[in-house]
Amino acid sequence: MTRSNGKGVKIAGGITFGTLVLAITLYFTLTDRAKESGVAKATVKMQVEAVEKRVDHLETHASETENVLNGKDGVVATVEVIKSKIENIEKQGVDLKEQNRLILQKIDALPKK
C-alpha cells in the first residue's frame, strides 16, 4: 500500500481504500434494501392472496344470498305474500264493518212491539 499526494491510500492499480470502502458500503446498502423490498413484496403478496380468498368466499355465497332474498321462497316473496294477506284481511274487515252496519240498520227498521 502506498500513499499518493496525501489523497488516500492506494491499494492496487489506482484504487484507493476510500473507493473500496464506498463500494462495499453501497453493496451492503443495496442488498439490505433488496431484502427489505423482498419482504415488503412478500407481505403485499400475502395480503393480496388473503383478499382474493375473501372475494372468492363472498362470490361463492353470493348466489345463496340472492336465493334467500329473491328466490321463489325468498324473503322478498314471503314479504309480498304477507302484505297481500294483510291487505285481504283489511278488506274483509271493511266488508264486515259494512255488513254489521247494514244488519244494525235492518234491526233498527224492524217494527217495535
C-alpha positions as CSV (number, residue, x, y, z in Angstrom):
1,M,0.0,0.0,0.0
2,T,1.2,3.4,-0.8
3,R,0.1,6.9,-0.2
4,S,0.0,9.3,-3.2
5,N,0.0,13.0,-2.6
6,G,-1.9,12.6,0.7
7,K,-5.2,12.0,-1.2
8,G,-5.9,8.5,0.0
9,V,-4.3,5.1,0.4
10,K,-3.8,3.3,-2.9
11,I,-4.2,-0.4,-2.8
12,A,-3.6,-1.5,-6.3
13,G,-3.9,-0.1,-9.8
14,G,-5.1,3.3,-8.7
15,I,-7.9,2.0,-6.4
16,T,-8.0,3.9,-3.2
17,F,-9.0,2.5,0.2
18,G,-11.9,5.0,0.3
19,T,-13.2,3.8,-3.0
20,L,-13.1,0.3,-1.8
21,V,-15.0,1.2,1.4
22,L,-17.5,3.2,-0.6
23,A,-18.1,0.2,-3.0
24,I,-18.6,-2.2,0.0
25,T,-20.9,0.2,1.7
26,L,-23.0,0.6,-1.5
27,Y,-23.1,-3.1,-2.0
28,F,-24.4,-3.9,1.5
29,T,-26.8,-0.9,1.4
30,L,-28.3,-2.1,-1.8
31,T,-28.6,-5.8,-0.7
32,D,-30.3,-4.6,2.6
33,R,-32.7,-2.6,0.5
34,A,-33.3,-5.5,-1.8
35,K,-34.1,-7.7,1.2
36,E,-36.5,-5.1,2.7
37,S,-38.1,-4.8,-0.7
38,G,-38.4,-8.6,-1.0
39,V,-40.1,-8.7,2.5
40,A,-42.4,-5.9,1.5
41,K,-43.3,-7.6,-1.8
42,A,-44.0,-10.9,0.1
43,T,-46.2,-9.0,2.6
44,V,-48.2,-7.3,-0.2
45,K,-48.5,-10.7,-2.0
46,M,-49.8,-12.4,1.1
47,Q,-52.3,-9.6,1.7
48,V,-53.4,-9.8,-2.0
49,E,-53.9,-13.5,-1.7
50,A,-55.9,-13.1,1.5
51,V,-58.2,-10.5,-0.3
52,E,-58.5,-12.9,-3.3
53,K,-59.5,-15.7,-0.9
54,R,-62.1,-13.5,0.8
55,V,-63.5,-12.3,-2.6
56,D,-63.8,-16.0,-3.7
57,H,-65.6,-16.8,-0.5
58,L,-68.0,-13.9,-0.9
59,E,-68.7,-14.9,-4.6
60,T,-69.4,-18.4,-3.5
61,H,-72.1,-17.3,-1.1
62,A,-73.5,-14.5,-3.3
63,S,-75.8,-16.8,-5.2
64,E,-77.1,-18.4,-2.0
65,T,-77.8,-15.0,-0.6
66,E,-79.5,-14.0,-3.8
67,N,-81.8,-17.1,-3.5
68,V,-82.6,-16.3,0.1
69,L,-83.6,-12.8,-0.8
70,N,-85.2,-13.1,-4.2
71,G,-85.8,-16.8,-4.8
72,K,-89.2,-18.5,-5.0
73,D,-89.4,-18.9,-1.3
74,G,-87.1,-16.0,-0.5
75,V,-87.6,-13.2,1.9
76,V,-88.9,-10.7,-0.7
77,A,-91.5,-13.2,-2.0
78,T,-92.5,-14.1,1.6
79,V,-93.0,-10.4,2.5
80,E,-95.1,-9.9,-0.6
81,V,-97.3,-12.8,0.3
82,I,-97.7,-11.5,3.9
83,K,-98.5,-8.0,2.6
84,S,-101.1,-9.5,0.2
85,K,-102.7,-11.4,3.0
86,I,-102.8,-8.4,5.3
87,E,-104.5,-6.4,2.6
88,N,-107.1,-9.2,2.1
89,I,-107.7,-9.2,5.9
90,E,-108.1,-5.4,5.9
91,K,-110.6,-5.6,3.0
92,Q,-112.5,-8.3,4.9
93,G,-112.6,-6.1,7.9
94,V,-114.0,-3.2,5.9
95,D,-116.6,-5.6,4.4
96,L,-117.6,-6.9,7.9
97,K,-118.0,-3.4,9.2
98,E,-120.3,-2.6,6.3
99,Q,-122.3,-5.8,6.8
100,N,-122.6,-5.0,10.5
101,R,-123.8,-1.5,9.8
102,L,-126.4,-2.9,7.4
103,I,-127.6,-5.5,9.9
104,L,-127.9,-2.8,12.6
105,Q,-130.0,-0.7,10.1
106,K,-132.3,-3.7,9.4
107,I,-132.6,-4.3,13.2
108,D,-133.5,-0.7,13.8
109,A,-136.0,-0.9,10.9
110,L,-137.9,-3.8,12.4
111,P,-141.2,-2.9,13.9
112,K,-141.0,-2.3,17.6
113,K,-143.6,-4.1,19.9
